[in-house]
Amino acid sequence: MTLAESIDKDAKDYKPVLTKLLADAPDVLFFGGYYGPAALLVQQAREIGLDKMKFFSDDGVYGGVYPGLAGKSGEGTYASSLAASVSDKPALDAFQAEWDKTFTGSKFSEYDPYQPNGYDAAGVLLAAVEKVATVNDKGDLVIDREALIKAVRATKDFKGLTGTLSCDSKGECGAGEVLVSVLKGDKWEAVKKYTGLDLAAATQPAMAATMAATAAK
């Protein structure tokens, strides 16, 4: 790793930070954040001569807004996002159609890629509420906080838009697959999908090295 820096998301000039990379230009710049700062970062990186450096980000950048903001500078940007299985596509298409019909004043792409995630999160929570909610003598709906937490974490094989969700003891409920895409023109094209096993195998060496370095201090 050449350099690790934090930035102000509201800043308009990231060149002071980017200039630090010129002396030892990295092959890849990873940015964890959203499309606005990302677009500005990649534009200014190209302006100062970081032309060969690949720009990699996350689901805060993946979507329909970033390509228009980044323009030609965004060409070749990589981004990770939650991967929906092929079998979920009809459900996803139906979901978008229902979205467009319900929220006529907004564009579906403006909220990419979080719409299916939010829908599934609400679904998991509501399913847990149904399991633990009771009605008291006054007719009030009562939802015990601890019981709700346990019910969410006990979720297994919930069929969602993003895949089949199972939660762990910490409340992590992801479907377990990550899609890496690359921006070509104004469209994101899939590069590779990584399963939970792929990710675990990839992170183990890095985790081991980090633990060893920490223990040596």
C-alpha positions in Angstrom: 0.0 0.0 0.0 1.4 3.4 -1.1 -0.7 5.7 1.1 -3.9 5.8 3.2 -5.8 9.1 3.5 -9.2 10.4 4.5 -11.0 13.2 2.7 -13.7 15.7 3.4 -16.8 14.6 1.4 -17.8 18.2 0.9 -14.4 19.4 -0.4 -14.1 20.6 -4.0 -10.4 20.2 -4.4 -8.8 16.8 -3.7 -5.6 17.5 -5.6 -3.5 18.1 -2.4 -4.2 14.6 -1.4 -3.9 13.1 -4.9 -0.6 14.9 -5.6 1.0 12.8 -2.8 0.5 9.7 -5.0 2.6 11.1 -7.9 6.0 10.2 -6.5 5.0 6.6 -6.2 1.9 6.2 -8.2 -0.2 3.1 -7.2 -1.7 0.6 -9.6 -5.1 1.0 -7.9 -6.7 3.7 -5.8 -9.5 2.4 -3.6 -12.1 4.8 -2.4 -14.8 3.9 0.1 -17.6 6.4 -0.2 -20.3 7.8 -2.5 -20.6 8.9 -6.1 -20.2 12.7 -5.6 -16.7 12.7 -4.1 -15.7 9.7 -6.2 -16.5 11.5 -9.4 -14.5 14.5 -8.3 -11.6 12.3 -7.2 -11.3 10.4 -10.4 -11.6 13.6 -12.5 -8.9 15.4 -10.6 -6.7 12.3 -10.5 -6.7 12.2 -14.3 -6.1 16.0 -14.5 -2.8 15.7 -12.5 -1.5 12.8 -14.5 -2.6 9.7 -12.7 -3.8 8.3 -16.0 -2.8 4.6 -15.6 -4.0 4.2 -12.0 -7.2 2.2 -11.8 -10.0 3.6 -9.7 -11.9 1.1 -7.5 -14.9 1.8 -5.2 -17.9 0.3 -3.6 -21.7 0.2 -3.9 -21.8 3.9 -3.0 -20.5 4.5 -6.5 -22.0 1.7 -8.4 -25.3 2.9 -9.9 -26.8 5.2 -12.4 -25.6 8.6 -11.0 -21.8 8.2 -11.0 -21.3 7.8 -14.8 -22.9 11.1 -15.6 -20.9 12.9 -12.8 -17.6 11.4 -13.6 -17.9 11.7 -17.4 -15.0 10.4 -19.5 -12.7 10.2 -16.5 -14.9 7.5 -15.0 -14.2 5.1 -17.9 -12.8 1.9 -16.5 -13.8 2.6 -12.9 -14.4 -0.7 -10.9 -17.0 -1.0 -8.2 -18.3 -3.8 -6.0 -21.9 -4.3 -5.1 -24.2 -6.9 -3.8 -24.8 -9.6 -6.4 -28.3 -10.8 -7.1 -28.7 -14.3 -8.5 -29.9 -14.8 -12.0 -33.1 -16.5 -10.6 -34.0 -13.2 -8.9 -34.1 -11.1 -12.1 -37.9 -11.5 -12.7 -38.6 -10.5 -9.2 -36.2 -7.5 -9.5 -37.8 -6.4 -12.7 -41.2 -6.6 -11.1 -39.9 -4.6 -8.1 -38.6 -1.9 -10.3 -41.9 -1.7 -12.2 -43.8 -1.4 -8.9 -41.3 1.3 -7.8 -41.8 3.4 -10.9 -45.6 3.1 -10.6 -45.6 4.1 -6.9 -42.9 6.8 -6.7 -43.7 8.7 -9.9 -41.7 11.8 -8.8 -38.3 10.0 -8.6 -36.1 7.8 -10.8 -35.2 4.3 -9.8 -31.6 4.9 -10.8 -31.2 7.7 -8.3 -31.2 5.2 -5.5 -29.0 2.5 -7.0 -28.0 0.0 -5.8 -29.8 0.1 -2.4 -33.5 -0.4 -3.3 -33.5 -4.2 -3.2 -31.3 -4.2 -0.1 -33.6 -1.9 1.7 -36.7 -3.9 0.6 -35.1 -7.2 1.9 -33.9 -5.5 5.2 -37.5 -4.4 5.8 -38.8 -7.9 4.9 -36.5 -9.6 7.4 -37.4 -7.1 10.1 -41.2 -7.4 9.5 -41.0 -11.2 9.5 -39.3 -11.0 12.9 -41.9 -8.6 14.1 -44.7 -11.0 13.2 -42.9 -13.7 15.3 -42.5 -11.7 18.5 -45.2 -9.0 18.5 -48.0 -9.3 21.1 -51.1 -7.4 22.0 -51.5 -6.3 25.7 -54.7 -6.0 27.7 -55.2 -2.4 26.4 -55.1 -3.5 22.8 -51.6 -2.0 22.2 -49.1 -3.7 20.0 -46.0 -4.7 22.0 -42.7 -5.5 20.5 -40.0 -6.6 22.9 -36.6 -5.2 21.8 -34.5 -8.2 22.8 -36.9 -10.7 21.4 -36.9 -8.8 18.1 -33.1 -8.8 18.0 -33.0 -12.5 18.6 -35.7 -13.2 16.0 -33.8 -11.2 13.4 -30.5 -13.0 14.1 -32.3 -16.3 14.0 -33.5 -15.6 10.4 -32.7 -18.5 8.1 -33.3 -19.0 4.3 -35.3 -15.8 3.9 -36.2 -15.5 0.2 -35.4 -11.9 -0.8 -34.8 -9.9 -3.9 -31.1 -10.1 -3.4 -31.0 -13.8 -2.8 -31.6 -16.2 0.1 -30.7 -14.4 3.4 -29.6 -16.0 6.6 -28.4 -14.0 9.6 -25.7 -14.7 12.1 -25.3 -14.0 15.8 -24.1 -10.4 15.0 -27.1 -9.6 12.8 -25.2 -9.8 9.5 -27.8 -11.0 7.0 -26.1 -10.7 3.6 -26.7 -13.1 0.8 -23.0 -13.7 0.6 -22.1 -12.8 -2.9 -20.3 -9.7 -4.2 -20.3 -8.5 -7.8 -17.4 -6.5 -9.3 -18.3 -4.4 -12.3 -16.5 -2.0 -14.6 -17.8 1.2 -16.1 -17.8 1.2 -19.9 -19.3 4.4 -21.4 -22.3 5.0 -19.2 -23.0 1.4 -18.4 -21.8 -0.9 -15.7 -20.7 -4.3 -17.0 -20.2 -7.4 -14.8 -16.6 -8.6 -14.4 -16.8 -11.3 -11.8 -19.0 -12.6 -9.0 -17.4 -13.7 -5.7 -19.1 -16.0 -3.2 -18.7 -16.0 0.5 -16.1 -18.8 0.2 -14.1 -16.8 -2.3 -14.1 -13.8 -0.1 -13.0 -15.8 3.0 -10.2 -17.4 1.1 -9.0 -14.0 -0.2 -9.0 -12.3 3.1 -7.4 -15.1 5.2 -3.8 -14.3 4.1 -4.3 -10.6 4.5 -5.8 -11.2 8.0 -2.9 -13.5 9.0 -0.3 -10.9 7.9 -2.1 -8.1 9.8 -2.3 -10.3 13.0 1.3 -11.2 12.7 2.4 -7.6 12.3 0.3 -6.6 15.3 1.7 -9.3 17.4 5.3 -8.3 16.5 4.8 -4.8 17.9 
